[in-house]
């Protein structure tokens, strides 16, 4: 069990050097505030879009939104930043995050959620602007803002976690989870067609060519794996540059009392 948890990035005791709740440049309270602001912005965007759809007699657009990978990922971003802000606030106040007190299964779930947050938004951005966007800017300010928020700023939010925190590279053992989530979404897309009569994305329509459909599905799967690898390398380089080269080992809460295990982990990480 201990080996499995280590492979999943949830070795026990969990996160002894507080990588999930600290930054190499931002103090813990400021990091928590930034994460909370991002969560508030994302939730505000989601509910403003719901309100706009309702005011313009488009309730179906809000109901159908849960069939789109973009929107599901945006909800994931919102909840990730909400919970991680709470974890960071609790660490800043007490020196120990709520996440470190949670059951192991929730710790594993949080690490997998982190991996999706630094991977899927980039995939969404790439697919939207490379495949779905027709090259003509949106006809209204609302459409321009909503699409920019969901298909461009989502990657900015992911970049915040990639570049400004002390997190470690996502474990390779998380790759199967990403593949499973993509497969589950594919099932949801076809369930949507069977129950609501539409494909969330036009390229999922097999009537346009099964070979073309298979190419899109395989291409997106490969792209997700490539993005995972690129993000892994970027985070590794960020750690090496900030900690090994610049000596910025993190901004910690004043309540943190580094024990021998913490110091051994940080010393080991500096040698990598």
C-alpha positions in Angstrom: 0.0 0.0 0.0 2.8 2.4 0.9 4.5 1.9 -2.5 1.2 2.4 -4.3 0.5 5.6 -2.5 4.0 6.8 -3.3 3.5 6.1 -7.0 0.3 8.1 -6.8 2.0 11.1 -5.2 0.3 10.5 -1.8 3.0 8.9 0.3 2.5 9.1 4.0 2.8 11.3 5.9 1.3 13.4 3.1 3.1 16.4 1.7 5.6 16.7 4.6 7.3 19.8 3.1 4.0 21.5 2.2 4.6 21.6 -1.5 0.9 21.6 -2.3 0.2 24.7 -0.1 3.3 26.9 -0.6 5.0 28.9 -3.3 8.7 29.7 -4.0 7.8 33.4 -4.4 4.4 34.1 -2.7 3.8 34.0 1.1 1.2 31.4 2.1 -1.5 33.9 2.9 -1.0 35.7 -0.4 -1.0 32.3 -2.3 -4.3 31.4 -0.6 -5.8 34.7 -1.6 -4.7 34.4 -5.2 -6.1 30.9 -5.4 -9.4 32.1 -3.9 -9.6 35.0 -6.3 -9.2 32.6 -9.3 -11.9 30.3 -7.9 -14.3 33.3 -7.4 -13.6 34.5 -11.0 -14.2 31.0 -12.5 -17.5 30.5 -10.5 -18.6 34.0 -11.4 -18.0 33.3 -15.0 -20.0 30.1 -14.9 -23.0 31.6 -13.1 -22.9 34.8 -15.2 -23.1 32.6 -18.3 -26.1 30.8 -16.8 -27.7 34.1 -16.0 -27.1 35.5 -19.5 -28.5 32.4 -21.1 -31.6 32.7 -18.9 -32.1 36.4 -19.6 -31.8 35.7 -23.4 -34.2 32.8 -23.3 -31.6 30.2 -23.8 -32.1 27.8 -20.9 -31.1 24.8 -23.0 -27.6 26.2 -23.4 -27.1 26.0 -19.7 -28.5 22.5 -19.4 -26.5 21.3 -22.3 -23.3 22.9 -20.9 -22.7 19.8 -18.8 -22.2 17.8 -21.9 -19.1 19.8 -23.0 -15.6 18.9 -21.9 -14.7 22.6 -21.7 -17.4 23.3 -19.1 -16.7 20.2 -17.1 -13.0 21.1 -16.9 -14.0 24.7 -16.0 -16.0 23.4 -13.0 -13.0 21.3 -12.1 -10.8 24.4 -12.1 -13.3 26.3 -9.9 -13.5 23.6 -7.3 -9.8 22.9 -7.3 -8.9 26.5 -6.6 -11.7 26.7 -4.0 -10.4 23.7 -2.1 -6.7 24.4 -2.5 -7.3 28.0 -1.3 -8.9 26.5 1.9 -6.0 24.1 2.3 -3.5 26.9 1.8 -5.3 29.2 4.3 -5.4 26.5 6.9 -1.7 25.8 6.4 -0.9 29.5 6.6 -2.8 29.8 9.9 -1.7 26.6 11.6 1.3 25.2 9.8 -0.7 22.1 8.8 -3.2 22.0 5.9 -6.6 20.5 6.0 -5.5 18.3 3.2 -2.9 16.7 5.4 -5.6 15.7 7.9 -7.9 14.3 5.2 -8.4 10.5 4.6 -5.8 9.0 2.2 -8.4 8.4 -0.5 -9.2 12.1 -0.6 -5.5 13.0 -0.7 -5.1 10.7 -3.7 -8.1 12.3 -5.3 -6.7 15.8 -4.7 -3.3 14.9 -6.4 -5.2 13.5 -9.4 -7.3 16.6 -9.6 -4.1 18.7 -9.5 -2.8 16.7 -12.5 -6.0 17.3 -14.4 -5.8 21.1 -13.6 -2.3 21.4 -15.1 -3.0 19.2 -18.1 -6.6 19.4 -19.4 -6.9 23.2 -19.6 -4.0 23.3 -22.0 -5.6 20.5 -24.0 -8.9 22.4 -24.1 -7.2 25.6 -25.3 -5.3 23.7 -28.0 -8.3 21.8 -29.4 -10.6 24.9 -29.3 -8.3 27.3 -31.1 -6.7 24.7 -33.5 -9.9 22.8 -34.4 -13.1 24.4 -33.3 -12.4 28.1 -33.8 -13.3 29.2 -37.3 -11.0 32.2 -37.5 -13.7 34.8 -37.2 -13.9 36.7 -33.9 -17.1 36.4 -31.9 -20.0 38.7 -32.9 -20.7 40.0 -29.3 -18.7 41.1 -26.4 -20.3 38.5 -24.2 -19.3 35.7 -26.6 -15.8 37.0 -26.9 -15.4 37.3 -23.1 -17.0 33.9 -22.3 -14.9 32.1 -24.8 -11.7 33.8 -23.8 -12.4 33.0 -20.2 -13.1 29.3 -20.9 -10.7 28.7 -23.7 -7.7 30.9 -23.0 -7.7 32.1 -19.4 -8.1 28.4 -18.3 -4.6 27.8 -19.5 -3.4 31.0 -17.6 -5.0 29.5 -14.4 -3.1 26.3 -15.0 0.1 28.2 -15.6 -0.3 29.8 -12.2 -0.1 26.4 -10.6 2.7 25.2 -12.8 5.0 28.2 -12.4 4.3 29.9 -9.1 3.8 27.0 -6.6 6.2 24.5 -5.2 4.3 21.4 -6.4 6.2 18.4 -7.7 5.8 17.1 -11.2 2.6 15.0 -11.6 3.3 11.3 -11.0 3.4 9.2 -14.2 1.0 6.8 -12.5 -1.7 9.5 -13.0 -1.6 9.1 -16.8 -4.0 6.2 -16.7 -6.4 8.4 -14.8 -6.3 11.0 -17.5 -6.9 8.3 -20.2 -9.9 7.0 -18.2 -11.4 10.4 -17.7 -11.1 11.1 -21.5 -12.7 7.7 -22.2 -15.5 8.5 -19.8 -16.1 11.9 -21.5 -16.3 10.1 -24.8 -19.0 7.9 -23.4 -20.8 10.9 -22.1 -20.6 12.6 -25.5 -22.3 9.7 -27.2 -24.8 9.4 -24.3 -25.7 13.0 -24.9 -26.4 12.3 -28.6 -28.5 9.3 -27.7 -30.6 11.2 -25.1 -30.5 14.9 -26.3 -29.9 14.4 -30.0 -26.7 16.4 -30.5 -23.0 15.8 -30.5 -21.2 18.2 -28.1 -18.4 18.6 -30.7 -19.0 18.2 -34.4 -15.9 16.1 -35.0 -17.4 13.3 -32.8 -20.1 12.7 -35.4 -19.2 9.3 -37.1 -21.4 10.2 -40.1 -18.5 12.5 -41.2 -16.2 9.6 -41.5 -15.2 6.9 -39.1 -11.6 7.1 -40.0 -11.6 10.8 -39.4 -13.4 10.3 -36.1 -10.8 7.7 -35.0 -8.0 10.2 -36.0 -9.5 12.9 -33.9 -10.0 10.7 -30.9 -6.5 9.2 -31.1 -5.0 12.6 -31.8 -6.6 14.1 -28.7 -5.4 11.2 -26.6 -1.9 11.5 -27.8 -2.0 15.3 -27.3 -3.1 14.8 -23.7 -0.2 12.5 -23.1 2.3 14.9 -24.8 1.0 17.8 -22.7 1.3 15.7 -19.6 5.0 15.1 -20.5 5.7 18.7 -21.3 4.1 19.9 -18.1 6.1 17.3 -16.1 9.3 18.7 -17.6 8.4 22.3 -17.0 7.6 21.7 -13.4 10.8 19.7 -12.9 12.8 22.6 -14.5 10.9 25.1 -12.3 11.9 23.2 -9.2 15.5 22.8 -10.4 15.8 26.5 -11.3 14.1 28.1 -8.3 15.4 25.7 -5.6 18.8 24.4 -6.9 20.0 27.4 -8.8 18.3 30.3 -7.1 18.1 28.8 -3.6 14.4 29.8 -3.2 13.2 26.8 -1.3 9.8 28.3 -0.5 7.8 30.8 1.6 6.6 28.9 4.7 4.0 29.7 7.4 5.4 31.0 10.6 3.8 28.1 12.4 5.7 25.5 10.4 8.2 23.5 12.4 10.5 21.7 10.1 11.1 18.2 11.4 13.8 15.8 10.4 11.7 14.2 7.8 10.9 17.6 6.2 14.6 18.5 6.1 15.6 15.1 4.7 13.0 15.4 1.9 14.1 19.0 1.0 17.7 18.0 1.1 17.0 15.0 -1.2 15.0 17.2 -3.6 17.8 19.8 -3.8 20.1 16.9 -4.9 17.9 15.9 -7.8 
